[in-house]
Amino acid sequence: MPVVPGSLAPVSGLGRFVADRTGRVVAATLIGPVLALAPMIGDSAAAAVPMDLTEDCAPADPGNVFDGTPWPQEQTDLRSAWRFAEEGKGVQIAVIDTGFLPQHPQLQDITSAEYPAATFITVGEVQNTSLTPFNDCVGHGTEVTSVIAAQFSDEVEFVGVAPYVDIIPIRVQYNEDIGAKNADIASAIHHAVDVGADIINVSLETTQDNDQLREAVARAGEEGVLIVAAAGNNGSRPAYPARYAGEFPHVISVGAVDRRGVIMGGDANPTSGTSSNTTLVAPGVEVPVATGTGGYAIVNGTSYAAPFVSGVAALVLNVFPDLEPAQVRRRLEITAEHAGYDLPDKRYGWGMVNPVAAVTAVLPEDLDNLNKDVQKFAPKPVAPLPPDDGDPTMRNRALAAAGGACGLAIVAIAVAFVYRRGHARQWKPGLPESPAPDELRTS
């Protein structure tokens, strides 16, 4: 989708595809029958949905299922991180995108019971329609959401980074040819803050700064909400709101890398955004996702790297619920894996996000707090010896005792020597005589 200045479009990277020009084929197929795509707000509301939008959301042929464990899960060792972080349980993540498909087998129970469908808003071009966020005509929002929160399945090994988080879907776009306005994304951020999101994922980009967007981002920080945004897929061209990471410590800008850890597009000419103040990089090339058609696909782009980091941030908040957004960002930066370049690097930021280290590492500030706790319960120190008052009496007595001990030792050594010598000559004076030979023999 073309990016129009002043509007937002999904950051789909090299694109969502089933088979691209390089011959890399998606894999995916429906696990079971494809369910009907009806809005989740009752028959009366469903009847009010404009027919053309309903048709746009109809499911397509999902393709074939992929096999094996997806490389992002394997290389980042998510299962080890889950042992400490309860798969992100209790954390709320708002996904500002194109909605999502709740009928997908792995996305059926990811929204919080605290936020029924009636409280979700749809902004922008679809504000006056009856479509809810529980629909995804474009498919991008479903893909992004699945990276964060796809649930465990007996059919495939693909699963989200934080499958137990609660998702707050906020739809700002319904048509692939019509981007949302900056004002729409700003309104969506305000709404996410209002309904209690802990993290806001924005896999959208615009090339222009905007007062409304900046103010919304600033407010999120003031209210203690972390924003994770895709760095964009246009190399040196900046992408907002990711670029705000250079200005606000509660914003994380995420670039995309492949399974080798190389930036999307290559080091020489990266397509992952390098002018968006990249904070971290995450898997964003050949990434498996759940699709808006009910199946699966392999996709590329910083759109999918951002939700990976959002998921890891949720794991961190599960373990450290009292951290402020800037502290979460700092923990992710310090624990990231990097290849020895100067930090932060223009392409790689602080490096590849590391889920296990992020939830287990002890940082310097953690040691400071630990030291305070230790000092609180530590035993009182032993009082030092009194200073020397200059009286030589004790010193003289000590020297005399030491001298006497040395004298006794010398006497003991001498007595032992004399005894041995006297005993050897049978206590006769002089040296012992040599015995005479019995006889002198000659031949």
Legacy VTK file of the C-alpha trace (Angstrom):
# vtk DataFile Version 3.0
C-alpha trace
ASCII
DATASET POLYDATA
POINTS 443 float
0.000 0.000 0.000
1.410 3.420 -0.879
2.152 5.649 2.072
0.506 9.027 1.683
2.106 11.928 3.567
-0.041 12.711 6.541
-1.691 9.293 6.495
-0.824 5.944 7.994
-0.460 2.600 6.308
0.371 -0.904 7.556
4.083 -1.528 7.658
4.041 -4.833 5.840
7.723 -4.842 4.975
8.443 -6.717 1.799
4.762 -7.403 1.910
2.306 -10.001 3.052
2.546 -12.697 0.449
1.612 -16.217 -0.442
4.326 -16.585 -3.042
6.685 -13.684 -3.789
9.030 -12.987 -6.674
11.907 -14.803 -4.977
9.904 -17.997 -4.803
9.667 -17.987 -1.020
6.340 -19.563 -0.496
3.958 -19.056 2.294
2.736 -21.919 4.041
-0.721 -22.098 5.447
-4.001 -23.727 5.595
-7.042 -23.685 7.693
-7.013 -25.822 10.828
-10.529 -27.135 10.444
-13.399 -25.458 8.609
-13.337 -21.721 7.986
-15.849 -20.006 10.238
-18.191 -17.310 8.981
-16.885 -13.762 9.459
-19.806 -12.170 11.301
-19.366 -9.193 13.633
-19.308 -10.195 17.305
-21.987 -7.722 18.413
-25.255 -9.491 17.648
-27.572 -9.933 14.672
-28.945 -6.416 14.717
-25.507 -4.896 14.492
-24.458 -7.376 11.852
-27.388 -6.396 9.704
-26.251 -2.771 9.841
-22.809 -3.457 8.422
-22.465 -2.008 4.905
-22.539 -4.824 2.361
-19.389 -3.750 0.542
-17.338 -3.873 3.732
-18.741 -7.277 4.638
-17.685 -8.599 1.243
-14.188 -7.147 1.686
-13.837 -9.155 4.873
-14.883 -12.492 3.351
-12.315 -15.273 3.908
-10.118 -16.408 1.038
-8.289 -19.663 0.352
-5.823 -19.892 3.238
-3.239 -22.113 1.499
-1.114 -24.798 3.163
0.023 -25.294 6.750
3.723 -24.786 7.514
5.691 -27.395 9.449
8.102 -27.232 12.354
8.885 -24.657 15.012
9.075 -21.113 13.612
12.603 -19.787 13.757
11.768 -16.718 15.907
10.469 -18.988 18.673
13.401 -21.379 18.439
16.222 -18.852 18.263
14.892 -16.631 21.038
14.050 -19.583 23.328
10.614 -18.286 24.235
9.707 -21.375 26.213
12.506 -20.696 28.682
11.301 -17.115 29.101
7.748 -18.337 29.787
8.997 -20.305 32.787
9.606 -16.992 34.530
6.923 -14.781 33.017
3.658 -16.777 32.861
3.342 -16.078 29.125
2.542 -12.398 29.816
-0.534 -13.066 31.930
-2.293 -9.963 33.230
-0.751 -7.441 30.810
-2.974 -5.388 28.462
-1.687 -4.630 24.951
-3.574 -2.307 22.610
-3.022 -3.102 18.926
-3.741 -0.078 16.747
-4.165 -1.508 13.281
-6.807 -2.929 10.943
-8.698 -4.991 13.534
-8.301 -8.741 13.898
-10.105 -11.976 13.121
-11.312 -13.541 16.395
-12.593 -16.658 14.614
-9.049 -17.793 13.884
-8.417 -20.988 15.909
-5.473 -19.364 17.701
-7.098 -15.973 18.344
-10.426 -16.884 19.905
-9.797 -15.986 23.551
-7.257 -13.181 23.565
-9.438 -10.204 24.488
-10.025 -9.235 28.081
-13.410 -9.837 29.668
-13.046 -6.376 31.185
-13.501 -4.814 27.754
-16.623 -6.175 26.037
-17.140 -5.440 22.357
-19.317 -2.419 23.063
-16.413 -0.518 24.603
-14.093 -0.897 21.629
-14.044 2.002 19.223
-13.460 2.152 15.517
-11.925 5.417 14.368
-11.084 7.017 11.077
-12.727 5.977 7.834
-15.013 3.449 9.519
-16.075 5.610 12.438
-19.650 5.889 11.179
-20.081 2.221 10.301
-21.080 -0.709 12.474
-17.891 -2.671 11.897
-16.143 -3.522 15.147
-12.444 -4.235 15.664
-13.486 -7.906 15.586
-13.065 -8.012 11.845
-10.110 -7.527 9.554
-10.741 -6.715 5.933
-7.051 -6.057 5.293
-5.533 -8.865 7.351
-2.602 -6.852 8.649
-4.005 -6.412 12.147
-4.639 -10.133 12.518
-1.067 -10.901 11.510
0.381 -8.365 13.939
-1.881 -9.537 16.764
-0.910 -13.175 16.207
2.782 -12.392 16.680
1.936 -11.090 20.142
-0.804 -13.384 21.355
-1.530 -16.421 19.174
-2.551 -19.172 21.562
-1.120 -22.657 21.882
-2.356 -25.169 19.327
-2.200 -28.933 18.934
-2.102 -28.491 15.162
0.879 -26.153 14.667
3.900 -25.144 16.724
3.423 -21.467 15.968
2.460 -19.459 19.072
2.584 -15.803 20.123
5.360 -14.282 22.197
2.978 -13.670 25.108
-0.058 -15.914 24.516
-1.724 -15.056 27.850
-1.846 -11.274 27.427
-5.125 -9.422 26.925
-5.462 -7.714 23.543
-7.317 -4.420 23.083
-7.864 -4.130 19.297
-8.388 -0.601 17.971
-9.144 -0.360 14.289
-8.001 2.713 12.340
-8.205 1.293 8.822
-10.501 -1.063 6.964
-9.432 -0.720 3.335
-5.996 -1.464 1.959
-6.229 1.471 -0.417
-7.287 4.044 2.179
-4.802 4.911 4.900
-5.803 6.316 8.266
-5.061 9.925 9.127
-2.554 11.043 11.736
-5.489 12.308 13.771
-6.929 8.781 13.766
-3.814 7.184 15.206
-3.632 9.972 17.791
-7.255 9.294 18.794
-6.513 5.592 18.995
-3.554 6.206 21.328
-5.745 8.371 23.576
-8.377 5.629 23.647
-5.817 2.949 24.475
-4.623 5.043 27.413
-8.191 5.683 28.565
-9.122 1.993 28.691
-6.032 0.992 30.650
-3.527 -0.403 28.161
-0.066 -1.144 29.540
1.532 -1.318 26.086
0.468 0.138 22.728
1.672 -1.574 19.551
1.734 0.606 16.420
2.764 -1.277 13.280
1.922 1.723 11.102
4.061 4.448 9.623
3.837 7.986 8.365
6.634 10.159 7.067
5.421 13.376 8.693
5.612 14.696 12.215
2.250 15.843 13.540
1.256 17.866 16.608
-1.757 15.696 17.406
0.266 12.511 17.133
3.112 13.954 19.196
0.722 15.103 21.918
-0.938 11.678 22.078
2.432 9.961 22.350
3.527 12.380 25.077
0.333 11.763 27.045
0.870 8.003 26.911
4.216 8.479 28.618
2.712 10.718 31.274
0.108 8.032 32.009
2.719 5.262 32.258
2.007 3.514 28.936
4.773 2.033 26.783
4.570 2.549 22.996
6.251 0.040 20.668
6.345 1.160 17.029
7.642 -0.274 13.753
10.699 1.554 12.398
9.356 1.392 8.837
10.492 -0.388 5.699
11.923 2.458 3.662
15.529 2.555 4.789
16.630 6.102 5.493
13.138 7.591 5.313
11.850 8.309 8.833
8.694 6.685 10.147
6.433 8.111 12.821
5.560 7.421 15.613
8.705 5.228 15.806
10.969 8.232 15.279
9.731 9.684 18.563
11.925 7.096 20.302
14.729 9.640 20.070
12.644 12.121 22.019
10.526 10.082 24.430
12.033 7.352 26.663
8.715 5.460 26.732
8.779 4.861 22.938
10.597 1.886 21.410
11.419 1.904 17.695
11.858 -1.607 16.280
13.754 -2.705 13.188
13.609 -6.120 11.496
16.281 -8.822 11.146
16.378 -12.242 9.536
17.256 -15.595 11.106
20.976 -14.839 10.715
20.565 -11.622 12.679
21.157 -9.457 9.580
19.096 -6.317 9.164
16.254 -6.561 6.650
17.608 -5.651 3.210
21.235 -6.269 4.245
23.844 -4.130 5.971
24.861 -2.366 2.778
21.394 -1.162 1.826
18.927 -1.911 4.635
15.229 -1.509 4.019
14.459 -1.647 7.742
14.135 1.945 8.923
17.491 3.480 9.841
16.257 7.050 10.384
13.628 6.196 12.977
15.959 6.161 15.999
16.004 2.365 16.095
15.973 1.110 19.670
15.971 -2.656 19.104
15.658 -5.209 16.340
13.539 -8.365 16.323
12.522 -11.148 13.921
10.919 -9.535 10.891
11.961 -11.601 7.863
10.194 -14.836 6.926
8.052 -14.665 10.044
5.047 -17.028 10.366
1.761 -15.333 11.266
-1.935 -16.126 11.501
-3.923 -14.488 8.710
-7.243 -12.749 8.333
-8.377 -15.642 6.168
-8.153 -18.114 9.027
-4.854 -19.675 7.967
-1.157 -18.845 8.098
1.428 -16.994 6.041
5.127 -16.128 5.985
5.643 -12.363 6.030
8.387 -9.738 6.128
8.583 -6.291 7.649
9.116 -4.186 10.737
5.357 -4.507 11.268
6.038 -7.971 12.652
9.224 -7.096 14.531
7.371 -4.489 16.603
4.765 -6.905 18.043
7.553 -9.339 18.899
9.059 -6.652 21.130
5.614 -5.753 22.486
5.236 -9.373 23.546
8.626 -9.425 25.251
7.779 -6.159 27.017
4.636 -7.882 28.332
6.774 -10.718 29.704
8.947 -8.145 31.469
5.915 -6.426 33.014
4.624 -9.769 34.197
7.847 -10.310 36.148
8.444 -6.659 37.099
4.969 -5.085 37.289
6.192 -1.903 38.988
8.565 -0.837 36.200
7.898 2.449 34.439
7.862 2.421 30.599
11.339 3.976 30.416
12.630 1.263 32.763
11.122 -1.466 30.593
12.820 0.036 27.565
16.126 0.260 29.407
15.921 -3.372 30.531
15.289 -4.475 26.942
18.237 -2.376 25.733
20.720 -3.648 28.313
19.780 -7.306 27.830
19.702 -7.221 24.008
22.226 -9.246 21.984
24.598 -7.267 19.806
27.557 -8.069 17.596
30.100 -5.718 19.107
29.175 -2.526 17.273
28.973 0.846 18.979
25.705 1.237 20.853
23.206 2.297 19.838
23.842 1.417 16.210
21.912 3.253 13.495
20.678 -0.010 11.973
20.496 -2.370 14.961
19.914 -0.011 17.864
20.939 -1.816 21.063
20.688 -5.174 19.318
18.394 -8.174 19.047
15.775 -8.404 21.785
16.503 -11.295 24.161
13.375 -12.576 25.955
15.155 -14.847 28.451
17.701 -12.244 29.517
15.014 -9.565 29.668
13.048 -11.444 32.333
15.982 -12.924 34.292
18.905 -10.480 34.204
19.988 -8.610 37.332
20.734 -5.036 36.312
22.885 -2.493 38.196
19.781 -0.757 39.528
18.532 -4.122 40.784
21.784 -4.526 42.723
21.337 -1.098 44.278
17.912 -2.078 45.562
19.228 -5.454 46.707
22.064 -3.792 48.594
19.592 -1.562 50.396
17.608 -4.607 51.492
20.758 -6.415 52.617
21.936 -3.421 54.617
18.558 -3.215 56.312
18.971 -6.696 57.818
22.758 -6.883 58.095
24.296 -7.361 61.611
25.881 -4.362 63.269
29.642 -4.093 62.656
32.062 -5.001 65.457
33.409 -1.953 67.301
37.034 -1.162 66.377
39.865 -1.556 68.923
40.585 1.561 70.989
43.422 3.693 69.672
46.920 3.444 71.251
47.135 5.967 74.107
50.932 6.096 74.085
51.560 4.055 77.312
54.582 1.741 76.585
53.879 -0.650 79.489
51.822 -3.143 77.537
54.149 -2.996 74.561
57.207 -3.628 76.764
55.528 -6.562 78.459
54.662 -8.065 75.081
58.241 -7.660 73.850
59.614 -9.211 77.046
57.315 -12.193 76.712
58.310 -12.652 73.096
62.009 -12.415 73.984
61.657 -14.948 76.768
59.950 -17.382 74.465
62.758 -17.062 71.948
65.396 -17.661 74.687
63.691 -20.809 75.887
63.557 -22.107 72.344
67.299 -21.584 71.895
68.110 -23.357 75.172
65.935 -26.305 74.205
67.722 -26.638 70.855
71.150 -26.518 72.548
70.248 -29.175 75.126
69.007 -31.491 72.412
72.239 -31.091 70.453
74.493 -31.801 73.444
72.491 -34.859 74.417
72.789 -36.414 70.983
76.549 -35.841 70.807
77.221 -37.198 74.341
75.142 -40.260 73.799
76.987 -41.044 70.569
80.427 -41.215 72.390
78.988 -42.966 75.440
79.587 -39.851 77.496
83.466 -40.164 77.122
85.536 -37.099 76.350
86.874 -36.622 72.864
85.937 -38.395 69.667
85.054 -42.095 69.770
87.972 -44.487 68.934
87.831 -46.561 65.792
87.863 -50.324 66.484
91.140 -52.163 65.502
90.933 -54.684 62.680
91.164 -58.321 63.655
94.221 -58.885 61.483
96.001 -57.585 58.445
95.837 -59.936 55.565
98.060 -59.914 52.498
98.053 -61.957 49.415
LINES 1 444
443 0 1 2 3 4 5 6 7 8 9 10 11 12 13 14 15 16 17 18 19 20 21 22 23 24 25 26 27 28 29 30 31 32 33 34 35 36 37 38 39 40 41 42 43 44 45 46 47 48 49 50 51 52 53 54 55 56 57 58 59 60 61 62 63 64 65 66 67 68 69 70 71 72 73 74 75 76 77 78 79 80 81 82 83 84 85 86 87 88 89 90 91 92 93 94 95 96 97 98 99 100 101 102 103 104 105 106 107 108 109 110 111 112 113 114 115 116 117 118 119 120 121 122 123 124 125 126 127 128 129 130 131 132 133 134 135 136 137 138 139 140 141 142 143 144 145 146 147 148 149 150 151 152 153 154 155 156 157 158 159 160 161 162 163 164 165 166 167 168 169 170 171 172 173 174 175 176 177 178 179 180 181 182 183 184 185 186 187 188 189 190 191 192 193 194 195 196 197 198 199 200 201 202 203 204 205 206 207 208 209 210 211 212 213 214 215 216 217 218 219 220 221 222 223 224 225 226 227 228 229 230 231 232 233 234 235 236 237 238 239 240 241 242 243 244 245 246 247 248 249 250 251 252 253 254 255 256 257 258 259 260 261 262 263 264 265 266 267 268 269 270 271 272 273 274 275 276 277 278 279 280 281 282 283 284 285 286 287 288 289 290 291 292 293 294 295 296 297 298 299 300 301 302 303 304 305 306 307 308 309 310 311 312 313 314 315 316 317 318 319 320 321 322 323 324 325 326 327 328 329 330 331 332 333 334 335 336 337 338 339 340 341 342 343 344 345 346 347 348 349 350 351 352 353 354 355 356 357 358 359 360 361 362 363 364 365 366 367 368 369 370 371 372 373 374 375 376 377 378 379 380 381 382 383 384 385 386 387 388 389 390 391 392 393 394 395 396 397 398 399 400 401 402 403 404 405 406 407 408 409 410 411 412 413 414 415 416 417 418 419 420 421 422 423 424 425 426 427 428 429 430 431 432 433 434 435 436 437 438 439 440 441 442
